[in-house]
Amino acid sequence: MAEAPAHWDLEVDWISIGSGLGGVCSAIAAHDAGGGTVILEKAPKLGGLSGYGGGEVFAPNNRWMRELGIEDSDEDGRAYLGFVAAGFNRPEHFEKLYTTIGEAVEYFGRAAGVPWLSVEGLPDYYYPKAVGSHAGGRCLSVELFDAKQLGKWQLETYAMSPHIPPGALHREMYAWGGLSSVTQWDYELIGKRIEDDQRSMGAGMMGWLIKAAVVDRGIPAHVETPVRELVTEASGAVIGVRAEKEGSDFFVRAARGVVIAAGGYDHNKKMACAFESMPDWNTSIPPGIEGDNIVMGTEVGASITAVPTNNLAMFYGYHIPGEEAEGAPLFRTGWESGVPHAIWVNKKGERFCDESTYKDYQPRLRHWDGRTQTMPNIPPALVFDQNYRDRYPVGSYMPGQELPEGLAHTADTPRALGEKLGVDPEGLERTIARFNDCARKGEDPDFDRGSYAWSNRLVGDFDYPNPNVAPLDKPPYYGINLVPVSVGVNSHGLETDLEGRVVHVRGHAIPGLYAVGNSAALLDLGAGYQSGCSNMRGLTWGYIAGRHAMGKG
């Protein structure tokens, strides 16, 4: 930890380390409660991981769904998130989160001008199979954001993500047929919106909130200003930070608090492999999220805690040779596995999961065979045929475009493809034959693929009786060896109390230090995940922490 300098370069009440949803929301909440605030961002642009994602905030029984005539209840929402948690959350943290979600969302809608939209038609992950699950409307997104409102910040915020369709609203995506029908979308409309810098999804959500912070409220923000150390008093209280700005130390004092909202450790491969119990690790998120929460927190005695790694938000995917984002190799999540005419296999050439939902495939990927001391289902391979190539894209390559060298193996028979992929040729041949026999009837008796409404909606093709199932029977056959691809939701994080304060290893709150979003452990959410929950946590705990530090909690 750093010692207090003889001279502070800036003195405020509240420092947000990070400009994602948790950091910006905490800065707005602290400002509105009477505090002087500043946002310090390591990256060259504002928006953090939230500006890279889908921009969904999970909020059961929200006002916007009720305005559409969609019924829900707090009891069902609580029961569903309890199912997701699987008993690994702390009841008091869950209750604080759950009872504050609605208040926080309403606040940022009213005070920050965020025009929330209920995402009608997007079911909960486990609908209709889980208690309290819902057919759609619990996720909130935003209206299009005109980035010209950002003024000088327009070019220093994330405008789009390589993973999320730009310039389209959720309801439009669904009306156009979802991801499996991406070739049929209205690209004239999308192109006009991109040209006009009309932002949607995560970039749109963060656009509204960053405008509220740095334009409407005049909260100062500094990009390319990484925080390196926390500054403490002899008592252990955190009183500021040592950052770097333009190659020099930049000391900022915080009279009321510092929040670590810098994400997790996705770009720290050593840390990620150790904490996530994985032999390999890759990530789809922007560079710079490197475990600063763990490093800075532990230097001042913070407690690290965890939830089980088995079923959070981690995918398997691939890297298209030559593709980069923000100067780093771009890894794509393999959503293709849920589309008709595609399956996953392990080294035996066997299917092992419902490939259309990562809530089924992730824990099966992590299966450990104690007899052989192996994880037999990793790494998996994505296998598809010419039927697939005729109808659907692979990453950024549309039907009719030749796939780049080094991405996929091709062969005229399943056996020949198995040899090239390094999977058992006879096993792959048997697997495809069995899958095809059932798929021609729209069935998957082995793993019940296509039985989740979320998978149907997001990656299904409704031209088929089963939107997620169709045979692989048109050569040539294609195969891609997959690797783990995280989206920034980690199992380990800083332990926090019910006000968002970081807890010391000896059990007391560290004065002046808070953590929110993916920097904080998932004590509220437990052992599972639901789309929109990461943003739900960042927004809600950011609201709680900023207000508490200003004496409004």
N, C-alpha and C positions, 0 to 999 in steps of 0.2 A: 504494500500500500504506500501511497505517496504521503510525504509530510506537507503540512500547510505552507504555502509560499509566503514570502515577505510581501508580495503584492498579488492581488487577484486581478485577472484580466477582465472578469465580468462577475457581477454579484446579482443573484436572483433568489426567488423563493423556491423554485421547483425546476429540476433538470430532468428532461426526458432523454434517456440514452436510447436512441432509435426512433425512426419516423414511420413505423408501421402503425397498425390500428391501435394497439395498446399505448404506444408512446404518444401519438397525436391526441387520442381521446383523453389520456391523463393530463396532457398539457392544456387542452380546452377546459376540462373540469377544474383544474387548479386555477387557471386564469379567471374563469367565471366566478370562482369562490373568493376572488380578491388577490390572488398571488401573481407575482411577476414570474414568467416562465421562459424557458429556452429549450429548443430541440437540437440535439447534437447527433448527426448522422454520419456514419463511416462511409457509406456509399456516395457516389457522385449525384444521386437523385433521391428525392423523397418518395416515400411510399412503402418501403420495406417489402417483406414477403406478401403482405396483404394486397399490395398493388400488382402483384404477379399472379394472383389467384382468381377464383371464381366470384369473389365478392359476395358470398352468401353469409348471412348471419342467422343462426338457428334460434328461433324465438317462439316456442309453443304458445298457442292461444293469443297471438298478437292482434292488435287492433286492425291491421290492414287485411288480414284474412277474414276477420269478422265483417269488415265492410264489403267484402266480396260475397258474403253469405255463407262462408265456410265455417262450419261449427268445429269447435275444439274445446278442451277444458284443461285447467291447470292440473287436475288430477291425472288425466291421460298423459300430459307432457311430462309430469314428474315420474309416472310409472315407466314411460318409455326410456327416459334418460337413466333411470335406475336399472333398467334392463341392460342398457349400453355399458354402464359402469361395472356390472357383474360383481358387485360387492367390494370392489377395490378402491372406491372413493371414500373420503372422510365425510360422514353425514353432515357435519356442521359446515364444511366448505361447500358441499353440494347445495345445501339449503340457502346459504348466503348468495351463491351464484344464482340459483333458480328464482329466488324471491326478488332479485335486483335486475334480472334481464329486461323485463318489461319497462321498468322505470328508466333504465339506461337508454334503451332504444328510443323511447318516447322523448327523452331529454335531447338526444342528438338530432332527432327529427325536428323538434321545436326550436331549440336554442342554436343549433348549427345548421339548420335548413336542409338536412339530408332528406330527400324525397323517397322514402322507402316504398318498395313494392312487394307485395306478397307473391312468391313464386308459385303460382297456381299450377298444378299438374306435376310437380316434382315430389314424389313420395319419399317418406322416410326410408332409410336403407332397408329396414327389416319389415316393412309393410308388405303383406298383411299378417305376418307370422308372429310378431312380437306384441306383448301387452302394451297398450297405449299408443301403438304406432298409428300413423296418419297417412291418408292418401295424397296429401299435398297442401301447401300453403304456409307451413311453419317456417320455411326459409324466406328471409327477406333479401332482396337485392335493391338496386337503385335505378332511377330514371337516368337517361343519358346525361352526361356531364359535358358542358361546353368548356373545353380547357382554356379558351381565351380569357375566361374569368380569372385565371391564375396570374395574369400579367407576366412579370419577369420570371415567375416560377414555372411557367408552362413547359419550358424545355428542361427543367430540373426536377420533374416528377415523371413517374412511369406512365407512358401513354398506352402501352399494350404489353401483352405477355406472349411468348412463343407457344404457350400451352393453352391459352384461352382464346376463343374466337373474338376478335375485336369488332366493335361497332354493332353488336347484336345483343338484344335483350333475351332473357330466358324464354319468354313466351314466343318470341319469334323463332328461336332455335327449334322449339317443339313443334310449332306450326309448319316449319320447313322439313320436319321428319327426324330431327335429332342428329347425332354424330354420324350414324351410319348413312345418312342421306346428305352428307356435307357437299357432295358434288351438285346438289340441286338447290342450294341456298341462293338467296337474292344478293348476288355479289355486286350488282350495280348499286344497290342501296348501301351495302357494307362499304364499298369503295368510296362513295360520296361521304359517308360519315367519317371514315379514316382521313380523307382529304380535309374535312372541316374540323378534325380533331375532336369529334364527339365520342367520348369515352364511355365504355360500358364495363360490366363485371367488376373485378377488383380495382382496375385503374379508375373506373368511374366512381366507385365508393370512396376511394382514397382521394380522388379529386375534390369531391364535395367536402370532405373533412379537412383536407389540407387548406382549401380555400377558407374554410371557417377559422382555421388556426392562424395561418400566416398572412392572409389578405384581410379578412374581416376583423380579426383581433390584433393583427400586427405582432403576433408572437415571433420573435427572431428564431430563425433556423439556420444552422450551419452544416452544409454538406462537406464531404471529404474531410471530416473532423472526427476521427476515431477517438473514443475515450479509451485511455490505456490503463488508468488506475483510479480507484476511489481514494479520496482524501479523508482521513479520520482524525478525530481528536484523541487525546490520551485515553479517554474513557471508552473509546471504541465507536462513538457516534460518527456517522458519515456526515461530513459537512461540505463536500464538493467533489470535484473530479479533476484529474489531469488529463487533458485531451491533447491532440496534436493538430495544429492548424498551420498550413503552408510551411511545414518542416520545423516548426517551433512548438515548444510547450504552450498550452492554452489552458490556464487555470480558471475554473468557474466555481464560485461559491454558491451553495444552496442553503438558505436559511431554514427551509422547512422540509426539504426532502429531495432525494435522488431516486428515480425509478429506472431499473434495468429492464428495458423493453427491446433488447437486441436479438431476440430469437434464440435458437438453440445452437447445435454444434454440427450442422449438416456438412459444412465444408472443412471440418476437422476430422479427417478419415480415421485417424488413430483413436480419437475419443469416441467417435460414433461406433466403430466396430466393437470397442470394448463395452460401452454402455448398452448397445443394442444386441449384443451376443451374436454378431454376424461375422462371417469370414470375409465379406466384401461389403462395400458401401459406396453408393453414388447418389447424386441428388439433382433434382430438377429446379432448385430454387436459386436466386441470384447469389453471386459470390459475396464474401464478407461476413457471412453468418458462421462463425468459427468457434463457438463455445465461449465467447466473452462473458456470458452470464456465469458459467462455471468458474472461469479463471478469476474474474474480479470478485465474485461472491466468496469463494473459498479463501481468498487472500485476507478477508476481514472476518473469517470465522463462520461463514454461512453454512447451514446444513443443506446437504444434497439428499433428495429423496426420489423415489421412483414408483412407477406402476409397472405391471407386467408388459413385456415387449410384444406379446403374441399377436395383438389385433388392433394396432393403432392405425395411423394413416401412412402406410408404406406400400409401395407398388413394386412390380418388376417391369423393366422396359429395356431400352436400347439407346445407343448413340449412333446417329447417322454420320458417317465420316465427313468431316469438314464443317459440321454445324456447330456454331458457337452462340453463346448469349452472354453479354456483359464480359466478354473476354475469356470465358471459360467454356469447356466442352459442354454442349447441350445434351442432356439426357431426357428422353421422352418416356412417359409412363405408357405401358402397353395396353391401352384401352381396346385395341383390336381383338383381344382375346374373347370379348363378349359378343362380337359380331358373328352372324352366321358364316359358315364355311371356314371356321378357324377353331383350333383347340390348343391346349398346352399338353406337353408330355414331359416326363422325367427321363433320367438316363436309361431306364428300362423300356422306354418308348410307351409308357402307360400314362393315361390320364389319372389325376389324383384329386380333382376339385371341380367345383362349379366355376369355370373361368370367367363368367360374366360378372361376378361380384367379388371384390377383393376382401370383403369380410369373410368369405368362405376360403378363398385361396391363401390368404396370408398365414393363418395359423397352420394350414397344412404344409405350406412351404417350410415352416419352422419345425416340422416334425423331426424328432430325434429317434433314431433306431439304436437302442442301447446294446443290441447284439452285435452290430457292426461298427458302432461308434461313428456313425455318419448321419448326415441330414440328406436322406435319399432323394428328396424332391427339389434340391437346388444344385446347380442352376437349371431352371426349366427351359424349354424351347417352345416358341410359338410356331405352329404349323398351319399353313393355309394352302388353298389351291387357286387355280386360275379363275374359278367362279368368284372367289373373293377379289382377285385383282381386277376383274371386269366391272365390279360394282363399287368397291370401297377403296379409300386411300390407305396408304401405309405411312404414318407420320405426315410429312409435308408432300409426299409423292402421290399424285392423283392417278386414278385408273388411266391406262394408256401411256403413262410416263414410265420409262425404264428405271428400275431401282438402281441406286448407285452401287458401284463395286464395293464389296466389303460389308454390306449390310445383311444380305440374305443369301442362303444357299438355295439352289434349284436343282430339281431332278425330275425325271419322267415317271418314277415309281416311288412309293413310300419307302421301300427297302433301300433304294439308292440314296434317297434323302436322309434316311437314318444314318447311313455310313458317313455322309458329309457332316451331319450335325453332331456326330459322336454319341448317338443314342442307339440302343439295340434295334437293328433293322427288322428282325422278325417281330419284336414287340410292337414297333410302330405300325407295321403292316396289319397285325391283329387288331390293334387299337382303332385304326382308321376304319377297318372293315366293320367292327362292332358298332362304332359310333355312327357310321353311315346307315346301317340297317335300321337303327332306331331313329336317326335324324330324318330319314325320309318320311317318317310318320309324325315328325315334330316332337319327338320324345327324347328324354335323357334319363332312363331308369337308374343309371349309376349315380348321378349327382344332382338330378332335378334342375338342370340348367333351364333358365327361362321362367322360373317360378317366382322371382322377385320383381315387383312392379318397377322398382328403381332401375334395375338392369334393362327391363323392357324399354323404359322411357329414354334412358341416356344413350344406350348403344344398340338397342334392338332395331330390327327392320320389320316393320309391320306389314310388309308384303308377304311375309311367311306366317304360317299357322302358329309357330312358336317363334317369336321375334328374335330369339337369341340362338336358334339352332337350325342348321342346314348341313347337308353332307359335303364332304371333301371328295369329289369324284370326277374332277376335271383336271387332267394334268396340263402343264407341269405343276409340281408341288413345290412349295416354298417353306423355308424354315429360318428362324432367327434365334440364335442363342441369347437368352435374356440375362440381365444383371439387376440387382436391387436398385431401386430408384426412390429415394425418400422425397417427401413434400414438406419437410420441416417440422413435423409434429413428433417430438422425441419422448422417450420413456423417462429420462432423467431431467431434473430441473431443480431450481432453488425452492426450498421449503418456505412457504409463506403462511401468515396467520389470516384471520378473517377480515383484516383491513388491507391486505396486500403487502404487509411489512415482511421483510425477509427475516427468517428465524435463525438464530445462532445455534451452533452445535450444542450449546449448553441449555437450549430451550427457550431463551428469551428473545424478544424481537430486537433486532439491531436498530438502534435509534437512527432515524433519517434515511433508511434504505428500504426500498420497495422493489417488487418484481411483478411483472404482468405478462400476459400473452404466453408465447412459447418459451420465454425465459423462466417462467414459474412452473413448478411441477404440477402434474395433472391430478392434484388432490381432489379437485371438484368433479372431474369427468371420469376418473377411474380407468378401467382396463380396456375400454372400447372407444370407438369414434363414430361420429355422424357428421356428414358434410355440413359445414356452417358452424361447427362447434369451436373451432380454433378462433374464428372471428368473434363468436359469441363471448368467449373467454377474454379475448383482448379488449373488446369494447367495454364489457361489464366491469372487469377488474380495473381497467384504466380509469373508469368513472369513479369506482370506489376509492382507489388509491389517491387520485388527485384531490378529491373532496376531503378525504380523511386528513391528508397532510395540511390542508388549510383550515382544519378544525370544523369541517362540515359533516363529518362522518357520523 
